[in-house]
Amino acid sequence: MNWKAPFLLLVGVGISNIGAWVYLLALNILVFTMTGSPFAVAVLYMLIPLASLATDVWAGSFIDRLNKRTMMIGLDVVRAGLILCVAFVDSLVVIYVLVFLINMASSIFESTSLVYMTKLVPGENRQRFNSLRNFIQSSGFIIGPSVAGILFVVSSPETAIVVNAVALLVSAFIIILLPDLDPRKEDEVFERVTFAVVKEDLRTVLAFGRSNGYVTWVYVLFGMFGVFLAGIDSLEVAFATSVLLFSESAYGFLVGIAGLGMVVGSLVNAGFAARLRVSVLMGVGAVVTPVGYLVFAFAESFLVAAIGFFVLTFAMTFAHVGFLTFYQARIPVEILGRFTNLVGMIEAVGAIVVVFGVGVLAEWLGIRAVYVGSSVAFLALGVYVCRVVIGVREEERVRVSA
């Protein structure tokens, strides 16, 4: 396989990811400085799943029909323009509207890039590519906040936001250099996406789901995996600072250790991609990730908490790489955008409900009780996921068929 195009795609992903972290931290500081309200900052995070809900019903119908490379370039440019506007706006309401639109574009871009990379990378190389992609994203988890911190010292949050806009434009330029995998034929007529077309697309996805019950069930289970992550992570800062009584700097160091766990896990996945079965990646990742949360939940010292953070992010990379490779090989690329968006909509609703429920229960029962209880329930889900995916030889044999 020629890795030139996949390497360019990884570079674009890396630049965009670092910029996204800079933007996220800068936006948090900008809004908090304007309002002095933690709730105003929390609204920014609520806008992410809400934006997904606003796009998931119909976006897949466009993604599966339009030119993916052109869409990715256009979405990068649109996001860059909207982010640039954020840096020069002093109205909180307008910022929320812009952030909502940015999140909508990001949601569509993520689904589009998934379909594009599935078409770009042959089945036998996807596991290694997904591991490298995970490595680059986890590196951004470490590098992004560092870059943001430097920019905050020498300049301002507004400047950091502008830097992300520039990063997206650079990403768009890199995507221009990638091959066009959806060349349009001269006699090809574009099918207009109407309500009737979207409705028919939903029927197509549901029909595929019914006829491929195992694949759909695994996809749903890992959607629940993501919902648990969102719910438990929403208590992470409060648990570390209010229950374990760590300082903000100590918590920041824990976040750095979490990033290190992602980097190491991704490198292990990339190095042993040919030897690690996808089902093993999913099963082990699904069990060990909540174990890391439980270690953190019962920590009495910073060292134990750090071990828990490293374990959970290290294992999480196995689960993510395994799951991504799994469904890339089993869902036809022709409906991949529609399928992922429909299930993503369900996951977004679940995340909103669970985050809200966890927050309310933490107020009633206490942060530690809810954090421990959620981690135990997460482990039970992980054990069930492991039972479902481990040892399914027939499913594993078709891993590289697509």
C-alpha positions as CSV (number, residue, x, y, z in Angstrom):
1,M,0.0,0.0,0.0
2,N,1.2,3.6,-0.8
3,W,1.0,5.5,2.5
4,K,1.5,9.0,0.9
5,A,-2.2,9.9,0.8
6,P,-3.1,8.4,4.3
7,F,0.0,10.2,5.7
8,L,-1.3,13.5,4.3
9,L,-4.7,12.8,5.8
10,L,-3.1,12.1,9.2
11,V,-1.2,15.3,9.0
12,G,-4.4,17.2,8.3
13,V,-6.1,15.5,11.2
14,G,-3.2,16.3,13.5
15,I,-3.1,20.0,12.7
16,S,-6.9,20.3,13.0
17,N,-6.9,18.4,16.3
18,I,-4.3,20.6,17.9
19,G,-6.2,23.7,16.7
20,A,-9.4,22.3,18.2
21,W,-7.9,21.9,21.6
22,V,-6.5,25.5,21.5
23,Y,-10.0,26.7,20.4
24,L,-11.8,24.8,23.1
25,L,-9.7,26.1,26.0
26,A,-9.6,29.6,24.6
27,L,-13.4,29.6,24.2
28,N,-13.9,28.4,27.8
29,I,-11.7,31.2,29.1
30,L,-13.4,33.8,26.8
31,V,-16.9,32.9,27.9
32,F,-15.9,32.6,31.6
33,T,-14.2,36.0,31.5
34,M,-17.2,37.6,29.9
35,T,-19.8,36.1,32.3
36,G,-18.0,34.8,35.4
37,S,-20.4,31.9,35.3
38,P,-19.5,28.2,35.3
39,F,-23.0,27.4,33.9
40,A,-22.3,29.7,30.9
41,V,-19.2,27.5,30.2
42,A,-21.2,24.3,30.7
43,V,-23.7,25.4,28.0
44,L,-20.8,25.2,25.5
45,Y,-20.5,21.5,26.2
46,M,-24.3,21.0,25.9
47,L,-24.2,22.5,22.5
48,I,-22.0,19.6,21.2
49,P,-24.6,16.8,21.4
50,L,-27.4,19.3,20.5
51,A,-25.6,20.1,17.3
52,S,-25.2,16.4,16.6
53,L,-29.0,16.0,17.0
54,A,-29.6,18.8,14.6
55,T,-27.5,17.2,11.9
56,D,-27.6,13.4,12.3
57,V,-31.1,12.8,10.8
58,W,-30.3,14.3,7.4
59,A,-26.5,14.8,7.1
60,G,-25.8,11.1,6.2
61,S,-28.0,11.4,3.1
62,F,-25.8,14.2,1.8
63,I,-22.5,12.5,2.9
64,D,-23.3,9.3,1.0
65,R,-24.2,11.1,-2.2
66,L,-21.8,14.1,-2.4
67,N,-18.1,14.3,-3.1
68,K,-16.4,13.6,0.3
69,R,-13.2,15.5,-0.4
70,T,-15.1,18.6,-1.6
71,M,-17.3,18.4,1.5
72,M,-14.3,18.2,3.9
73,I,-12.6,21.1,2.2
74,G,-15.8,23.2,2.3
75,L,-16.6,22.3,6.0
76,D,-13.0,23.3,7.0
77,V,-13.3,26.6,5.3
78,V,-16.8,27.3,6.8
79,R,-15.6,26.3,10.3
80,A,-12.5,28.6,9.9
81,G,-14.8,31.5,9.0
82,L,-17.2,31.0,11.8
83,I,-14.4,30.6,14.4
84,L,-12.8,33.7,13.1
85,C,-16.1,35.5,13.8
86,V,-16.1,34.2,17.4
87,A,-12.8,36.1,18.1
88,F,-14.4,39.4,17.3
89,V,-17.9,39.0,18.9
90,D,-18.7,40.4,22.4
91,S,-22.3,39.1,22.6
92,L,-22.8,35.8,24.5
93,V,-25.9,34.9,22.6
94,V,-24.1,35.4,19.2
95,I,-21.2,33.3,20.5
96,Y,-23.5,30.5,21.4
97,V,-25.1,30.6,17.9
98,L,-21.7,30.6,16.2
99,V,-20.5,27.7,18.4
100,F,-23.6,25.7,17.6
101,L,-23.1,26.2,13.9
102,I,-19.4,25.3,14.3
103,N,-20.4,22.1,16.2
104,M,-22.9,21.2,13.4
105,A,-20.2,21.6,10.8
106,S,-17.7,19.6,12.9
107,S,-20.3,16.8,13.4
108,I,-20.8,16.6,9.6
109,F,-17.0,16.8,9.0
110,E,-16.3,13.9,11.4
111,S,-18.8,11.6,9.6
112,T,-17.6,12.7,6.2
113,S,-14.0,12.1,7.1
114,L,-14.8,8.6,8.4
115,V,-16.4,7.6,5.1
116,Y,-13.5,9.1,3.2
117,M,-10.8,7.3,5.2
118,T,-12.7,4.1,4.9
119,K,-12.6,4.4,1.1
120,L,-9.0,5.6,1.1
121,V,-7.4,2.9,3.3
122,P,-7.6,-0.8,2.2
123,G,-9.2,-3.1,4.8
124,E,-5.9,-4.9,5.7
125,N,-4.3,-1.5,6.7
126,R,-7.2,0.1,8.5
127,Q,-6.3,-1.2,12.0
128,R,-2.8,0.3,11.8
129,F,-4.1,3.5,10.2
130,N,-6.8,3.9,13.0
131,S,-4.1,3.4,15.6
132,L,-1.9,6.1,14.0
133,R,-4.9,8.4,13.8
134,N,-5.7,7.7,17.5
135,F,-2.0,8.5,18.3
136,I,-2.1,11.8,16.5
137,Q,-5.4,12.8,18.2
138,S,-4.0,11.8,21.6
139,S,-0.9,13.8,20.9
140,G,-3.1,16.8,20.2
141,F,-4.6,16.1,23.7
142,I,-1.2,16.9,25.1
143,I,0.2,19.4,22.6
144,G,-3.0,21.5,22.2
145,P,-3.3,22.7,25.8
146,S,0.4,23.4,25.9
147,V,0.2,25.6,22.8
148,A,-2.9,27.3,24.2
149,G,-1.1,28.0,27.5
150,I,1.8,29.6,25.6
151,L,-0.6,31.7,23.5
152,F,-2.5,32.8,26.7
153,V,0.8,34.0,28.2
154,V,2.1,35.9,25.2
155,S,-1.3,37.1,23.8
156,S,-5.0,36.5,24.5
157,P,-7.8,33.9,24.1
158,E,-9.0,35.7,21.0
159,T,-5.6,35.2,19.4
160,A,-5.7,31.5,20.2
161,I,-9.1,31.3,18.6
162,V,-7.7,32.9,15.4
163,V,-4.9,30.3,15.4
164,N,-7.4,27.5,15.2
165,A,-9.1,29.2,12.3
166,V,-5.7,29.3,10.5
167,A,-5.1,25.6,11.4
168,L,-8.4,24.7,9.8
169,L,-7.4,26.5,6.6
170,V,-4.1,24.6,6.6
171,S,-6.1,21.4,7.0
172,A,-8.3,22.3,4.1
173,F,-5.2,22.9,1.9
174,I,-3.8,19.5,2.8
175,I,-7.1,17.9,1.9
176,I,-6.9,19.5,-1.5
177,L,-3.8,17.4,-2.1
178,L,-5.6,14.2,-1.3
179,P,-7.1,12.0,-4.2
180,D,-10.7,12.5,-5.2
181,L,-12.4,9.2,-4.4
182,D,-15.8,10.2,-5.8
183,P,-15.2,11.4,-9.3
184,R,-18.4,12.4,-11.0
185,K,-19.3,10.8,-14.3
186,E,-20.4,13.0,-17.2
187,D,-23.9,11.5,-17.4
188,E,-24.4,11.3,-13.6
189,V,-27.4,13.2,-12.3
190,F,-27.3,14.3,-8.7
191,E,-30.3,13.1,-6.7
192,R,-31.9,16.0,-4.8
193,V,-32.1,15.2,-1.1
194,T,-35.7,15.8,-0.1
195,F,-37.7,14.8,3.0
196,A,-38.9,11.7,1.1
197,V,-35.3,10.8,0.2
198,V,-34.2,11.1,3.9
199,K,-37.2,9.0,4.9
200,E,-36.3,6.3,2.4
201,D,-32.7,6.5,3.6
202,L,-33.8,5.8,7.2
203,R,-35.7,2.7,5.9
204,T,-32.6,1.5,4.2
205,V,-30.5,1.9,7.3
206,L,-33.1,0.2,9.5
207,A,-33.4,-2.7,7.0
208,F,-29.6,-3.1,7.1
209,G,-29.7,-3.1,10.9
210,R,-32.4,-5.8,11.0
211,S,-30.6,-8.1,8.5
212,N,-27.2,-7.6,10.3
213,G,-28.3,-7.9,13.9
214,Y,-24.8,-8.8,15.3
215,V,-23.1,-5.7,13.8
216,T,-26.0,-3.4,14.9
217,W,-25.9,-4.8,18.4
218,V,-22.2,-4.3,18.7
219,Y,-22.6,-0.8,17.4
220,V,-25.3,0.0,19.9
221,L,-23.2,-1.4,22.8
222,F,-20.3,0.8,21.9
223,G,-22.7,3.7,21.7
224,M,-23.6,2.9,25.3
225,F,-19.9,2.8,26.0
226,G,-19.6,6.4,24.8
227,V,-22.6,7.4,26.8
228,F,-21.0,6.0,30.0
229,L,-17.8,7.9,29.2
230,A,-19.7,11.1,28.8
231,G,-21.6,10.6,32.1
232,I,-18.6,9.7,34.2
233,D,-16.3,12.3,32.7
234,S,-18.8,15.0,33.6
235,L,-18.0,14.3,37.3
236,E,-14.3,14.0,36.8
237,V,-13.2,17.5,37.7
238,A,-15.6,17.7,40.7
239,F,-14.5,14.3,42.0
240,A,-10.8,15.1,41.7
241,T,-11.0,18.5,43.4
242,S,-13.9,18.1,45.8
243,V,-13.5,14.4,46.9
244,L,-9.9,13.6,46.4
245,L,-9.0,17.2,47.3
246,F,-6.4,17.6,44.5
247,S,-5.3,21.1,43.5
248,E,-6.0,22.4,40.0
249,S,-2.4,22.0,39.1
250,A,-2.4,18.4,40.3
251,Y,-5.6,17.7,38.3
252,G,-3.9,19.3,35.3
253,F,-1.0,16.8,35.7
254,L,-3.5,14.0,35.8
255,V,-4.9,15.1,32.5
256,G,-1.3,15.0,31.1
257,I,-0.9,11.5,32.3
258,A,-4.2,10.6,30.7
259,G,-2.9,12.0,27.4
260,L,0.3,9.9,27.9
261,G,-1.9,6.8,28.3
262,M,-3.6,7.5,25.0
263,V,-0.3,8.0,23.2
264,V,1.3,4.8,24.6
265,G,-1.9,2.8,23.8
266,S,-2.0,4.1,20.3
267,L,1.6,3.3,19.7
268,V,1.1,-0.3,21.0
269,N,-1.9,-0.7,18.7
270,A,0.0,0.6,15.7
271,G,3.1,-1.6,16.5
272,F,1.1,-4.8,16.9
273,A,-1.7,-4.2,14.5
274,A,-0.9,-7.4,12.6
275,R,-1.1,-9.5,15.7
276,L,-4.0,-8.1,17.6
277,R,-7.5,-9.3,16.6
278,V,-10.2,-6.7,16.4
279,S,-12.5,-8.6,18.7
280,V,-9.7,-8.8,21.4
281,L,-9.1,-5.1,21.1
282,M,-12.8,-4.3,21.7
283,G,-13.3,-6.9,24.5
284,V,-10.2,-6.0,26.5
285,G,-10.7,-2.3,26.0
286,A,-14.3,-2.5,27.1
287,V,-13.4,-4.3,30.4
288,V,-10.1,-2.5,31.3
289,T,-11.4,1.0,30.7
290,P,-14.0,0.9,33.5
291,V,-11.4,-0.8,35.7
292,G,-9.3,2.3,35.3
293,Y,-12.2,4.4,36.4
294,L,-12.7,2.2,39.5
295,V,-9.0,2.5,40.4
296,F,-9.5,6.3,40.2
297,A,-12.8,6.2,42.1
298,F,-11.2,4.4,45.1
299,A,-7.8,6.3,45.0
300,E,-6.5,7.6,48.3
301,S,-3.3,9.1,46.9
302,F,-2.2,10.9,43.8
303,L,-0.1,7.9,42.6
304,V,-3.1,5.6,42.6
305,A,-5.2,8.2,40.9
306,A,-2.5,8.6,38.2
307,I,-2.4,4.8,37.6
308,G,-6.1,4.8,37.2
309,F,-6.0,7.6,34.7
310,F,-3.2,6.0,32.7
311,V,-5.0,2.6,32.7
312,L,-8.3,3.9,31.5
313,T,-7.0,6.0,28.6
314,F,-4.5,3.3,27.6
315,A,-7.3,0.8,27.4
316,M,-9.7,3.2,25.8
317,T,-7.5,3.4,22.7
318,F,-7.8,-0.4,22.3
319,A,-11.6,-0.1,22.5
320,H,-11.8,2.8,20.0
321,V,-9.4,1.4,17.5
322,G,-11.0,-2.0,17.6
323,F,-14.5,-0.7,17.3
324,L,-13.7,1.7,14.4
325,T,-12.0,-1.1,12.5
326,F,-14.8,-3.4,13.2
327,Y,-17.6,-1.4,11.7
328,Q,-15.5,0.0,8.8
329,A,-15.2,-3.7,7.7
330,R,-18.8,-4.6,8.2
331,I,-21.0,-1.6,7.2
332,P,-21.1,-1.0,3.4
333,V,-19.3,2.3,2.6
334,E,-22.3,3.3,0.5
335,I,-24.5,3.7,3.6
336,L,-21.8,4.3,6.2
337,G,-22.6,8.0,6.6
338,R,-26.3,7.4,7.1
339,F,-25.8,4.5,9.5
340,T,-23.2,6.3,11.7
341,N,-25.3,9.4,11.8
342,L,-28.5,7.6,12.8
343,V,-26.9,5.7,15.6
344,G,-24.9,8.8,16.6
345,M,-28.2,10.6,17.1
346,I,-29.4,7.9,19.5
347,E,-26.0,8.2,21.3
348,A,-26.3,12.0,21.5
349,V,-29.7,11.7,23.2
350,G,-28.4,9.1,25.6
351,A,-25.4,11.3,26.5
352,I,-27.6,14.3,27.2
353,V,-29.9,12.2,29.4
354,V,-27.1,10.5,31.3
355,V,-25.0,13.6,31.9
356,F,-28.1,15.4,33.3
357,G,-29.1,12.4,35.4
358,V,-25.6,11.9,36.8
359,G,-25.5,15.6,37.7
360,V,-28.8,15.5,39.5
361,L,-27.9,12.2,41.4
362,A,-24.5,13.7,42.4
363,E,-26.4,16.6,44.1
364,W,-28.7,14.2,45.9
365,L,-26.4,11.2,46.8
366,G,-22.9,12.8,46.7
367,I,-20.2,12.8,44.1
368,R,-18.3,9.8,45.3
369,A,-21.3,7.5,45.5
370,V,-22.5,8.4,42.0
371,Y,-18.9,8.2,40.6
372,V,-18.3,4.7,42.1
373,G,-21.8,3.5,41.2
374,S,-21.5,4.7,37.6
375,S,-18.0,3.0,37.3
376,V,-19.4,-0.3,38.6
377,A,-22.3,-0.2,36.1
378,F,-19.8,0.7,33.3
379,L,-17.7,-2.4,34.3
380,A,-20.8,-4.6,34.1
381,L,-21.5,-3.2,30.5
382,G,-17.8,-3.8,29.6
383,V,-18.0,-7.4,30.8
384,Y,-21.1,-8.0,28.7
385,V,-19.5,-6.3,25.6
386,C,-16.5,-8.6,26.1
387,R,-18.7,-11.7,26.1
388,V,-20.4,-10.5,22.9
389,V,-17.3,-9.8,20.9
390,I,-14.6,-12.1,22.1
391,G,-14.3,-15.5,20.3
392,V,-16.6,-14.7,17.4
393,R,-14.3,-16.3,14.9
394,E,-16.7,-16.0,11.9
395,E,-17.1,-12.2,12.4
396,E,-13.3,-11.8,12.8
397,R,-12.5,-13.6,9.6
398,V,-14.2,-10.9,7.5
399,R,-12.2,-8.2,9.2
400,V,-10.3,-7.3,6.1
401,S,-12.9,-8.2,3.6
402,A,-13.9,-4.6,2.9
